[in-house]
Amino acid sequence: MKSKPRRLWHLLLRLPKDMGFYRGMVTSRVKKMTMELPLIYVSILLLNIFEFSSGIVYNKGDTEKRFACASKGFPQENEIIKLYLFSKNLQIQCFFQTENELASKGMLSVFTSGGLAPSLEIINSTYYGIFHFNLTLFSDRISWLIDIPRENITQNTNVAAVEQWLVRITLHHGLNIYATEGTLLDFIREPILQWTPGNVISEREISNIYPHVVDLKATKCPCANDVALLGFIVDSGVKGVYIGITFSGFWHYHGTTWINMTETIYSHLKEEYEGLSVVDMVLTNHFLVLLTSLGLFVSEDLRYPSDHHLSFSRADFCGFERVDYVKGKLWYNERCFANREKFEADYVAVTFERNRTLSESSSCFYSKEPFLEWLPCLLHIFKGMKSPPSVITFLVDQEHHTGVYLFYNRAQKTVTASVSILKNDEPSLQPKFPIFRFPSSFSSPVGMVFHPRSHFLYAYGNQIWLSVDGGNTFELIADFHDDVISKTFHSFYTSDITFVSKRGKVYSTKAGVGRYAAAGSVNDRIFTLCYDHLGFLHKLTPGHFEASGPPAAFGHLRSLFGQPPDMGFETALAPQHTTLDEIIFFAYVPENEPQETIYSKKFTNIHYGKVIHSGKTGRAHIRKVLQHTTPKGFLSSVIAEMKEPFGLEEVNESSCLSSSLLISKTGNFAYKLTLDSQVAQALFENTDIEKTVVIPGYSSFLITRILDNKNAVALATMPERAPNNMTFLKSTWFLYNFGQRNGRTWKIYSKPCNYWFQYDDSPSLNIVKYIDLGNSHVLKAKVIRNSKGFRKLEIPLLTVFVGNPNLLEVTAEVTFDDTDSYLINISAASKALRQGSTSLAFIMWPASTECFVTTMVPILKSSCGYLRSMHHIPSKLIPVEDWISGVHKDNQGFNLIKTLPINYRPPSNMGIAVPLTDNFYHADPSKPIPRNLFHKSKPLLLQLLLDTVLEPRSLNRLFPLTLPRSHLYFIDGVTAFFLK
């Protein structure tokens, strides 16, 4: 019996470090009870583990990823889990990552003997399933296995836009230890993966093009961000359209399939052209839109694959040539239509950098899928103007059903944003909101973009502006002055946004959050970035891919952009204490500073929410950024909460501290500091310039000039509290050194994540909820402070934005619990008969941008019949043959089944000639159309008839498919049904 406890002891010593206290609990019991069975000790282990079964809480910091899993081949250590679903069962094997195979096998034995096996959660915005790995282990096996029939995950096999699943593997369902995330892709349903867009070429062939690549363009599937395309923009030294396709999010360069589409594009041109290259491309839910130097090409519908290569059609723009196409840009509002409603469709716009002539209707065009007709997007109101503004960007906002413009008037150098209501999918002259005029400082607009699956609208250029109300108003987020943001990259899963400037500077923010941070810089001349489905950011260059990840969630991965940059600026700071734990830092601007560089000596929005670090000791969290014109020499300041006291200057560093100090006023803001002449060793030195004199209860003084050994000139931070002709004894005044004369002694970095986020409604952060008319849905969230000693402030910690407030009635209830956590309940009710979708946004506004979760964006869809179906049960049983014949008489000879007239349209209360609906019942396009006097029905007749025949109502499912296809019957003279 003694050998068993010794064996268990041996295995427990191999427990990983993050289970150290489990090891201690178990081993202490082993020492005391060496004659008992190992199961007892494993039970003790389990009892302690269950203390952590408290639901998913985000932002708790790094967790060690212990599971390695794969659906194809053997799992590789320290790789992101990428699973793929094919037509057969999903088979997954996982092993527990330890230092060697023997230790892994031991861990499996310990967990299995205690009844523990991993559980697999499969999640997307509308689906949540839990599957359990086999508990029984076979001999010499070091991994767990699971075999899931495909139909247990999804019944569908048709090609369609399908949302990629998130998978979460934990040691046991309900226990949040060793949680490891990955993705699951339905390979046989993903549209673009069913096609070969051109000729497949080898890596060696594609490498020959690298010397001629001048830029890269990446686009990804809206529903499955791991499925992405990479296009090469090439110079005149080579011609052709070359793209790479990945289904694993560009994790491996060798896993990319390279395609030569040159012949496919040339087949649509009448003659041979030189200089063919990719310019831009967009992968929508069902189509691939490709802008080349020789024209705009649109693929056939990707949902209907065939044996031939993917074919394209060319969109003709009269008067446009190669010089115009190479300056073109595509604009797309990324939305996933995995559960598509009839009011949802993709729109793509193309803009050209050229001045319009009398023969041209516009330099901006847009189209709705299937992208067969491209219409001018410029408003008719600008026709005839001498200097009409050019369209920088045109986007369709599907939540408001509007078109959003970013205009730039080159003659007047003004930038405006305009929102027009769409009528029949065309911009109207009726504006949704008044025109928003950006200030003149926004002088170099580049574009505008919606964050995926949200209503957050960003306008960018030499500044970044954010709109949360559909383009009605904008708020300034960042000002880069002489630098310009040229590219933006977005992750819907983590809400991360990355901005890249023309100088290679990289900035990051979170969707909807009004602050940003410097992330580093990119030194590559040719590159692009791309987020995968899990929010990992990938840097793509010709011949090499490199990946990073969200810092709070995957902190062990290296950064793509070097070490976190210091966001300080080259000037001196003057600290001013206001309370024991609050301090104000004033930024010094010298009198002789040129006007055009004053901005470089000021605090800006980038510093909001960051941490000031002293070169000695001390740190403070910036809570507010202030801009002002007084006091003299200080044009900006920050209010900060001191977390660690700052180090003071010592006498050996500044000999002036050994003397008393006389302060006398010499001007409006200037003061003279005089040392005691009797203290010979007390001297002002040049090294004291830009140090700050701090006197408790009075204004601080920044030393700006040394007059002589005993006198100096200083500026007061708070002149109204500055003493005059007062002497302060030695040790009653102090010196801080936040200068930069001899090298800057302070730095600013991002603040560590300071809030946890818990969402109780779903294990997914990006959910879609369907709300039927008259129903409501409640969303619950909790924000938990994790900062020690944080002051308790009864202020809201979450901001809630509603994308379309006219669609749903949204109310909020908030409270603080006994642990000072912030609770919010959001109720969304469908009270009006409106169809549409809207995004909500929960934003932790005080949270650091370093947090993994600061923003959650659920989508709510409102329509009729989501949760209802209509059933009619006849009072008498009607045989199937009577349904087919259309005759079933009761005992009085009355026919209970009434066949409607062909092409029937029920009349409205406006008269028999005006139908109640646009729908046709018992449709037959070859027969006459009664009641066709309604003008709207005439141009839509054929399409409506086809829609009626090809897309019968959902109630078709109630009856056998052998019945006549397009007939409507009255049952008991009351209820009407379509029958297939």
PEHUZI-V482032 format. One record per residue. PHI is phi in radians with two decimals (none if undefined). Layout:
((PHI) (PHI))
//
This chain:
((none) (-1.23) (-1.18) (-1.17) (-1.04) (-1.13) (-1.17) (-1.10) (-0.97) (-1.08) (-1.25) (-1.17) (-1.14) (-1.64) (-1.04) (-1.10) (-1.09) (-1.33) (-2.07) (-1.05) (-1.29) (-1.12) (-1.05) (-1.13) (-1.10) (-1.28) (-1.15) (-1.13) (-1.26) (-1.11) (-1.12) (-1.44) (-2.28) (-1.23) (-1.69) (-1.67) (-1.28) (-1.07) (-1.02) (-1.10) (-1.24) (-1.14) (-1.11) (-1.08) (-1.02) (-1.16) (-1.04) (-1.33) (-1.13) (-1.16) (-1.13) (-1.82) (-1.52) (-2.11) (1.44) (-1.51) (-2.10) (-1.54) (1.31) (-1.39) (1.88) (-1.17) (-2.20) (-1.29) (-1.46) (-1.75) (-1.68) (-2.12) (-2.37) (-2.76) (-1.77) (-2.31) (1.33) (-1.58) (-1.05) (-1.76) (-1.18) (1.00) (-2.03) (-1.16) (-1.29) (-2.15) (-1.95) (-2.35) (-1.83) (-1.97) (-1.27) (-1.71) (-1.10) (-1.55) (-1.93) (-2.24) (-2.17) (-2.27) (-2.25) (-1.59) (-1.36) (-2.35) (-1.26) (-2.75) (-1.14) (-1.10) (-1.16) (-1.10) (-1.12) (-1.16) (-1.10) (-1.04) (-1.14) (-1.11) (-1.17) (-1.17) (-1.13) (-1.61) (1.42) (-1.86) (-2.50) (-1.09) (-2.07) (-2.01) (-1.81) (-1.98) (-2.41) (-2.51) (-1.20) (-2.22) (-2.34) (-2.57) (-2.32) (-2.11) (-2.31) (-2.02) (-1.22) (-1.11) (-1.42) (-1.38) (-1.84) (-1.62) (-1.10) (1.05) (-1.64) (-1.96) (-2.43) (-1.56) (-2.17) (-2.57) (-2.26) (-1.98) (-1.04) (-0.99) (-1.17) (-1.34) (-1.77) (-2.65) (-1.57) (-1.49) (-2.30) (-1.26) (-1.30) (-2.86) (-1.20) (-2.14) (-1.27) (-1.15) (-1.51) (-1.64) (-2.00) (-2.26) (-1.92) (-2.20) (-1.08) (-2.77) (-1.05) (1.70) (-1.84) (-1.63) (-2.02) (1.05) (-1.12) (-2.25) (-1.80) (-2.77) (-2.31) (-2.30) (-1.98) (-1.40) (-1.16) (-1.42) (-1.92) (-1.18) (-0.98) (-1.16) (-1.35) (-1.56) (-2.12) (-2.04) (-1.17) (-2.97) (-1.56) (-1.28) (-2.15) (-1.50) (-1.10) (-1.13) (-1.17) (-1.22) (-1.17) (-1.17) (-1.54) (-0.92) (-1.09) (-1.79) (-1.40) (-1.93) (-2.91) (-2.25) (-2.27) (-2.14) (-2.48) (-2.32) (-1.17) (-1.08) (-1.70) (-2.36) (-1.21) (-1.31) (-1.60) (-2.55) (-2.15) (-2.18) (-1.94) (-1.75) (-1.61) (-2.00) (-1.51) (-1.25) (-1.27) (-2.57) (-2.23) (2.53) (-1.99) (-2.17) (-2.35) (-2.06) (-2.09) (-2.24) (-2.07) (-2.17) (1.27) (1.06) (-1.26) (-2.23) (-1.09) (-1.31) (-1.58) (-1.66) (-1.66) (-1.74) (-2.18) (-1.81) (-1.78) (-1.04) (-1.14) (-1.10) (-1.27) (-1.10) (-1.14) (-1.76) (-1.84) (-1.32) (-2.57) (-1.23) (-2.10) (-1.67) (1.39) (-1.33) (-2.76) (-1.19) (-1.99) (-2.80) (-2.74) (-2.39) (-1.79) (-1.54) (-1.13) (-2.28) (-2.46) (-1.96) (-1.85) (-2.16) (-1.71) (-2.06) (-1.24) (-2.05) (2.50) (-1.81) (-2.18) (-2.16) (-1.29) (-1.24) (-1.07) (-1.26) (-1.39) (-2.18) (-1.22) (-2.45) (-1.30) (-1.44) (-1.10) (-1.09) (-1.75) (-2.25) (-2.02) (-1.78) (-1.59) (-1.68) (-2.09) (-1.08) (1.53) (-1.71) (-2.15) (-1.01) (-1.11) (-1.49) (-1.12) (-1.20) (-1.81) (-1.41) (-2.43) (-1.75) (-2.23) (-2.57) (-1.62) (-1.25) (-2.40) (-1.63) (-1.93) (-1.15) (-2.05) (-1.31) (-1.73) (-1.21) (-1.60) (-1.91) (-2.80) (-1.53) (-2.21) (-2.30) (-2.11) (-2.25) (-2.11) (-2.18) (-1.53) (-2.70) (-1.42) (-1.24) (-1.92) (-1.11) (-1.55) (-1.94) (-1.39) (-3.00) (-1.92) (-2.41) (-2.35) (-2.46) (-2.68) (-1.83) (-0.96) (-1.51) (1.06) (-1.60) (-2.15) (-1.92) (-1.92) (-1.13) (-1.76) (-1.36) (-1.14) (-1.16) (-1.10) (-1.52) (-1.16) (1.57) (-1.27) (-1.18) (-2.33) (-1.20) (-1.24) (-1.61) (-1.52) (-1.37) (-2.56) (-2.30) (-2.27) (-1.76) (-1.63) (-1.33) (-1.22) (-1.72) (0.98) (-2.34) (-1.91) (-1.93) (-1.97) (-2.05) (-1.83) (-2.40) (-1.67) (-1.23) (-1.24) (-1.64) (0.95) (-2.13) (-2.09) (-2.35) (-2.12) (-2.31) (-2.19) (-2.01) (-1.29) (-1.52) (-2.15) (0.95) (1.14) (-2.18) (-1.11) (-1.83) (-1.34) (-1.45) (-1.37) (-1.35) (-2.35) (-1.10) (-1.10) (-1.68) (-1.83) (-1.31) (-1.17) (-1.12) (-1.16) (-1.49) (-1.78) (-2.29) (-1.23) (-2.01) (-3.06) (-2.55) (-2.62) (-1.51) (-1.12) (-0.93) (1.06) (-2.54) (-1.85) (-1.36) (-1.99) (-1.97) (-1.85) (-2.45) (3.06) (-1.38) (-2.38) (-2.13) (-2.14) (-2.17) (-2.07) (-1.97) (-2.22) (1.35) (1.71) (-1.24) (-2.34) (-2.31) (-2.11) (-1.24) (-1.77) (-2.64) (-2.27) (-1.83) (0.98) (-1.65) (-1.95) (-2.32) (-1.30) (-1.89) (-2.46) (-2.25) (-2.42) (-2.33) (-2.16) (-1.26) (-1.25) (-1.74) (1.11) (-1.31) (-2.31) (-2.09) (-1.92) (-2.15) (-1.63) (-1.13) (-1.51) (1.52) (-1.32) (-2.08) (-2.23) (-2.30) (-2.70) (-2.03) (-1.01) (1.43) (-1.47) (-1.49) (-2.48) (-2.58) (-2.51) (-1.38) (-1.85) (2.33) (-2.63) (-1.99) (-1.67) (-1.24) (-1.30) (-2.11) (-2.86) (-2.58) (-2.07) (-2.73) (-1.55) (-1.59) (-1.20) (-1.58) (1.56) (-1.32) (-1.69) (-2.05) (-1.72) (-1.94) (-2.27) (-1.02) (1.60) (-2.73) (-2.07) (-2.44) (-2.09) (-2.29) (-2.76) (-1.00) (-1.09) (-1.32) (-1.71) (-2.35) (-1.22) (-1.40) (-1.45) (-1.25) (-1.43) (-1.34) (-2.09) (1.47) (-1.19) (-0.95) (-1.34) (-1.37) (-1.65) (-1.27) (-2.40) (-1.44) (-2.81) (-1.68) (-1.92) (-2.03) (-1.37) (-2.36) (-1.30) (-1.97) (-2.42) (-1.12) (-2.11) (-2.10) (-2.48) (-1.93) (-1.89) (-1.71) (-1.61) (-1.49) (-2.08) (-1.07) (-1.08) (-1.56) (-1.21) (-1.03) (-1.04) (-1.31) (-2.04) (-1.04) (-1.03) (-1.33) (-1.93) (-2.19) (-1.21) (-2.32) (-1.13) (-1.14) (-1.53) (-1.14) (1.40) (-1.73) (-2.14) (-1.58) (-1.98) (-1.54) (-1.16) (-1.60) (-2.41) (1.97) (-2.72) (-2.52) (-1.60) (-1.34) (-1.85) (-2.72) (-1.96) (-2.10) (-2.05) (-2.73) (-1.87) (-2.27) (-1.25) (-1.03) (1.56) (-2.25) (-1.77) (-2.72) (-2.77) (-2.32) (-1.70) (-2.27) (-1.76) (-1.34) (-1.71) (-2.53) (-1.01) (-1.46) (-1.25) (-1.62) (-1.28) (-1.76) (-1.08) (-1.24) (-1.69) (-2.44) (-1.17) (-1.06) (-1.17) (-1.49) (-2.18) (-1.30) (-2.33) (-1.77) (-2.01) (-2.39) (-1.43) (-2.10) (-2.86) (-1.06) (-2.19) (-1.62) (-2.38) (-1.84) (-1.84) (-2.18) (-1.56) (-1.19) (-1.21) (-1.39) (-1.71) (-1.14) (-1.36) (-1.49) (-2.38) (-1.49) (-2.17) (-1.04) (-1.21) (-1.49) (-1.09) (1.32) (-1.54) (-2.03) (-1.46) (-2.04) (-2.20) (-0.94) (1.56) (-2.27) (-1.14) (-1.55) (-2.33) (-1.60) (-1.29) (-1.93) (-2.73) (-1.77) (-1.40) (-2.77) (-1.12) (-1.98) (-2.34) (-2.52) (-1.85) (-2.44) (-1.84) (-1.52) (-1.36) (-2.30) (-0.98) (-1.18) (-1.93) (-1.49) (-1.29) (-2.35) (0.97) (-2.10) (-1.91) (-1.99) (-1.18) (-0.95) (1.25) (-1.83) (-2.29) (-2.38) (-2.17) (-1.91) (-2.03) (-2.06) (-1.60) (-2.45) (-1.08) (-1.93) (1.77) (-1.07) (-1.75) (-2.48) (-2.47) (-2.24) (-2.26) (-1.17) (-1.51) (-1.06) (-1.06) (-2.08) (-2.43) (-1.74) (-2.25) (-2.24) (-2.07) (-1.64) (-1.44) (-2.77) (-1.30) (-1.82) (-1.39) (-2.13) (-1.79) (-2.12) (-2.07) (-1.83) (-2.10) (-1.42) (-1.01) (1.56) (-1.77) (-2.47) (-2.45) (-1.98) (-1.96) (-2.16) (-2.55) (-2.40) (-1.99) (-2.09) (-1.32) (-2.09) (-1.56) (-1.27) (1.25) (-1.21) (-1.19) (-1.42) (-2.11) (-1.43) (-2.17) (-1.05) (-1.79) (-2.16) (-1.91) (-1.98) (-1.99) (-1.96) (-1.07) (-2.18) (-1.19) (-1.44) (-1.45) (-2.25) (-1.66) (-1.96) (-2.23) (-2.31) (-2.18) (-2.22) (-2.83) (-1.87) (-1.58) (-1.19) (-1.65) (1.22) (-1.50) (-1.73) (-1.96) (-2.42) (-2.07) (-1.89) (-1.92) (-2.03) (-2.12) (-1.70) (-1.81) (-1.92) (-1.44) (-2.24) (-1.77) (2.77) (-2.32) (-2.52) (-1.76) (-1.72) (-2.54) (-1.73) (-2.16) (-1.44) (-1.11) (-1.50) (-1.32) (-1.25) (-1.21) (-1.36) (-1.20) (-1.14) (-2.12) (-2.11) (-2.35) (-2.19) (-2.19) (-1.33) (-1.99) (-1.99) (-2.01) (-2.09) (-2.89) (-1.71) (1.55) (-1.05) (-1.97) (-2.22) (-2.44) (-1.82) (-2.19) (-2.14) (-1.92) (-1.02) (-1.17) (-2.26) (-1.22) (-1.97) (-1.09) (-1.08) (-1.14) (-1.29) (-1.06) (-1.21) (-1.35) (1.44) (-2.30) (-2.66) (-1.67) (-1.49) (-1.26) (-1.82) (1.47) (-1.51) (-1.34) (-1.30) (-1.93) (-2.02) (-1.52) (-1.23) (-1.13) (-1.13) (1.00) (-1.32) (-2.36) (-1.12) (-1.30) (-1.76) (-1.31) (-1.53) (2.28) (-1.19) (-1.42) (-1.89) (-1.25) (-1.32) (-2.56) (-1.41) (-1.30) (-1.91) (-2.04) (0.97) (-1.34) (-2.60) (-1.07) (-1.44) (-1.81) (-1.05) (-1.93) (-1.35) (0.94) (-1.79) (-1.61) (-1.39) (-1.06) (-1.21) (-1.37) (-1.16) (-1.24) (-1.79) (-1.05) (-1.08) (-1.12) (-1.14) (-1.12) (-1.14) (-1.07) (-1.17) (-1.30) (-1.46) (-2.25) (-1.08) (-1.12) (-1.11) (-1.29) (-0.98) (-1.18) (-1.35) (-2.30) (-1.06) (-1.28) (-1.42) (-1.31) (-0.93) (-1.21) (-2.05) (-1.92) (-2.05) (-2.10) (-1.67) (-1.87) (0.98) (1.18) (-2.09) (-1.86) (-1.87) (-2.38) (-1.49) (-2.24) (-1.27))
//
